[in-house]
Amino acid sequence: MGAAFLLTQLGTHCASKFAERVQAIGLTPPQVGILGLIARAPGQSQQSVATTLGLLPSRLVAFVDDLERPGTGGAGAQQ
């Protein structure tokens, strides 16, 4: 087997394990990425976060809305 194939397999395995672990705390990998970016540079606009992550602003809004739902640890959980 080639090195590229093995690296692809390793990356796929790591991504799958990461997704399982963050699911245990009620998050998805994209949500973790968004939270990490916001933690490193608080006070950004949604437009800025979307641009940095290479997302359409409307897609970012959907991720943020999900974070605000009760049970995700977001703002909605405090209501």
N, C-alpha and C positions, 0 to 999 in steps of 0.2 A: 504494500500500500504506500502511496505517495505521502509526502509530508503535508501537502495542501489538504488532502482528504482527511488526514488525521487531525489537523488543526480545525477543520470544519466540524468534524465530529466532536472534538473537545469543546468548541464554542457552543454548539447546539446543546450538549450535555450541561454545560455551565448555565446557559440561559434558561434551560428547563428547571434546573435545581433552584436558581434564583427566583423564578416565577412561583415555584412551589412555596418557597420560604416567605416571600412577601404576601402571598395569598393567605398565609396563616395569620397575618395581621390585618387582613382586609384590604390590601392594596394590590395594584397591578404594577408591573415593571415601568410602564410609562408614567404612572403617578409618582413612583419613587424618584424617577428622573426629574420630574417637575419640582417635587419637594426639595430635592438636592440642589437644584439650580436656585430656587428661591432662598434656601438656607444660606447659600454661598453669596448671594447678591440680593438681599431683601429690598423691597420698595420698587421693584421693576413693574412696568405696566404689563398687562397681558400681551399686548402687541410685541413688546420687547422679548418677553419669554418665548412667545411663539416663534419669533424670528431666530432667536438663539438656538432653539431646538429644531428648527426647520419644519415647523408645523404650520398648517393653516390656522389662523386665529380662531375660526369656528370650531376646529377640532380641539384646540386647547380649552375653549370654553366648555366643551363636553367633558373633558377630563376634570376640570376644576369643579364643575357642577357635581360630578360623581364624588369628588373629595368632600364636598360640603354636605353630602347625605348623611343622615344618622348612621352610626355604626362604623364609620370610616375614620373616626378620630378628628374629623374636620370641624368646621364651625357649626354645622348642623347638629353635631353630636352634643353640643352644649345647650341647645334650645330645649 
